[in-house]
Amino acid sequence: MDYLKNSLRFIFPALIIFMGIFLLIGSADQSSMYKIAGIAIIVSGILAVLMVANILSVKINMILQFVVLLIAAYFVYQDYSSVDAEIRYARKKDKINKEVISRLKDVRTAEIAFKAKYGRYTGSIDTLVNFVKYDSLPEIRAVGEKPDSLTEAEALELGIISRDTFFVSVAEVKFTEERLAEKREFPFDPDLMVIAPYSGKPFSLNAGFIDVSGLQKPVFEAVDPEPFAEPALKVGSMTDANTNGNWKE
């Protein structure tokens, strides 16, 4: 009976040790601070065993337990702070990248419209911004009112309506929400379109021609000059005739 009673005294210290071991086993993907906290818990359990075995006095054990638990609490807090900082960094990176991508997409839209009108891309920030703000694009519109009973082709054939070419501002054609297939997440501003939101510096913009099977193909590339995180986001290429971005689209 005394043997059983003495054995039961070691259950709680043993549970503490097992809890520390469990933390260590599950810490493969955790930081070193998390592992140190697990070791501290094991040490705490060992100290409890020594006290139960009358190797350490209660007073000394309490002092040592307090010190060990303080160390464990400190490293657990540091581990939490480290994880929290990583989460905040990831959220900030995601927010900045979304805005950078939005602006690079606007640059691409403007460059494609510029090429459609002038047969080339432009490597000039000022030229691209002025094109969006002050230039225009041809747009064919129906003139007249089509009866509901007729298709547009039938109305044209009967002369009820006609088609004419109008020149509409680039900003209206390409960047107003009613002309887009999806709602914008960030408001459009032609002056900010070419500015990297994190550094506040203009995108590095280049344009030219490359030889593709004997043909001169226009190309352009816009790159974030000082990205929040590597790799720098960019759209287009000076070595390949494409207008893709280096993000998942």
N, C-alpha and C positions, 0 to 999 in steps of 0.2 A: 504493500500500500504506500509506504514512504517512497519507494522507488518510482511508483507511478506519479506521486505528487511532485517529486523532484523533476521528473521528466516533463511534466506539464509546464513547469516554470520556464522551460526553454522554447516553448511553442512560439510565443510572441517574438523573441529575438530571431528565431529561425525564419519566421514569416518576413521580417524586415530584410534579412539576408536574401531570401528568395525573391523578394520584390526588387532588390538591387540587381540581382542576377538577371531577372526578367527584363529590366530596363537595359542592361548591357547587351543581352541577346538581341533585343529589338532595336538596337541603336546603330545597325549597319549603315542606314541611310541618314543618320543624324549627325550633328556636329560633335566635335571633340568635347565641348562644354556639356553636352547632354550625357556623354559617356562618363565624364568626371563626376557629374551629379549622381549617376548610378553607382559609381565606386564609393562615393561618400555615404550613400545609403547602406551599402554592404558593410563599410567600416562601422557605421552606427549600430548595425545589427551585431557585429562582432563584439563591440564594446558592451552591448547589452548582455551578450552571452558571458563575457568575463565578469560582469557584475553579478549575474545570477549564480555563477560558479564561485563567487566570493573571492575572485582574484583581484578585482577592483572594488574600492569602496563606493558607496552610493554617491558621495560628494564628488569624488574625482570623476566618476562616470558621468554625472550630470554636467560637470564642466566640459568634459571632452565631447559629450553628446551635443552640447550647446554650440561648441566651436565647429564640430562637423556639420551640424544642421545649418549653421550660418554659411559655411562654405558651399554646401549643397544648394541652399536658397540663392546664393550669389550666382552660381554657375547656371542654375535654372533660369534666373532672371536674364543673365547675359545671353543665354540660348534663345529665350523668347524675344529679346530685343533684336538679336541678329536676324531671326526669322521675320519679325515684324518689319525690319528695315528692308529686307529682300522683297517682301510683299509690296511695300510702299514704292520701292524702286521699280518693280515690275509694272505697277499701276501707272506710275508717272511715265515710264517708257512707252507703254501702250497708248496713253493719251497723246503724248507728243508724236509718236509714229503715225497715229491716225490723222492728225492734223497735217503732218508733213506729206503723207500720201495724198490727202485731199488736195493740197496745193500742187503737188507734182502732177496729179491727174488734170488739174485745171491748165497747167502749163502744156501738157500733152494736147488737150483739147484745142488750146489756142494755137499751138504749133501746127496741128493737122489742118485747122481752118486757114492758117496763113499759107501753108503749102497748097491747099486747094485753090487759093486765089492767085498766088504768085509763083507756084511751081517749085518752091524751095522752102526750107526751114530757115529760121533766123537765129543767130547766135547772140543777138543783142537784146539785153533785158529791156531797154527803153523802147526799142522798136516793137517788141512783143506786147508790152503794156499799152503803148499808144495804138497799136492795131486793135486790141480788144476795146479800148475806150472810145476811139474815134473813127475806126474804119467800119466798112459795111460789107455784107455778103448778099449776092443775088438770091432771091426767093420767089418761086413761081406760085402765084395765088389765083384762085378763081374769082372772077369779077362778075357780080350779079347774084341773083337769088335763085337757087335750084328748087324746083317744086319737089315735094316729098314723093310724088308718084314716079319721078324719073331718077335714073342713076346720073352721076356726074357726066359720064361719057355720052349718055343720051341728051342731056341738057346742052352739052358742048356741040353735039351734032346738029341740034335744032337751033343753035345760036342764042339760046336763052341766057347762057352764061359764056364767058370767055376767060382765057387765061392771060395773065400779064406778069411781067417780071418786075418785082419791087426790090429795092435795096434796103436791107434792114441792118441795124447795128449788130456788130459781132456779139456784143454782150447780151443783147436781147435774143439772138438766135441760139447761142451756145450755152448761156449760163443762167437764164431765168428758170425758176423751178417748174413753171408750166410747160417749158420745152424739154425738160429732163424726164427720163423714165422713172427716176426715184428721187425722193426728197433729200435735199442736202443736209448733211450733219453739221457742217460749218458754213456760215454765211460767205457769199462770194464778194471779194474785193479785188479789183484788177491790180491795185497797187501792192496789196499783200500777197497776191498769187505767186509772186516770184521770190518771196522772202521766207527763209527757213524760220519756223516759229520759235525754236529753242535758242539759237544763236542770234537771231535778228539780222543775219547777213543774207544777201541775195544768193540764190542758187547759182552754182557754177553752170553756165549755159554755153554750149558749143553747138555749132552746126556746120555742115559742109556736104561734100559728096564723096562716095566711095565707089570703086569699080566692082560691079557684080556681073560676071560673065560678059565683060566688054561694054556694059552699060553703066552710065553714071547715075547712081541712086542717091537722092538726098537723104541725109541722116541728121539727127540732133541728139543731144544728151543733156539732161539736167540733173545735177547732183547736189545733195545737201553738203555744204562745204565743211561744217563743223557739227557732226551728228551728236545727239545725246548718247548714243551707243553704237558701236560697230556691229555689222557693216553699215556704211552710209547708204541711205535710201537714194535711189536714182530711177530715172525713167529714160528710155531710149538708149541708143548706143552709137558710138562713133566708129565702131568696127563692124557692125552688123546692121542691116537695113530693117530694123524693127522698132516699134514704139512701146515695147513692154516695160513694165516696172519690175524691179528686183524683189518684189514682195509677192505674196500669194494673191492672185486676182481671181 
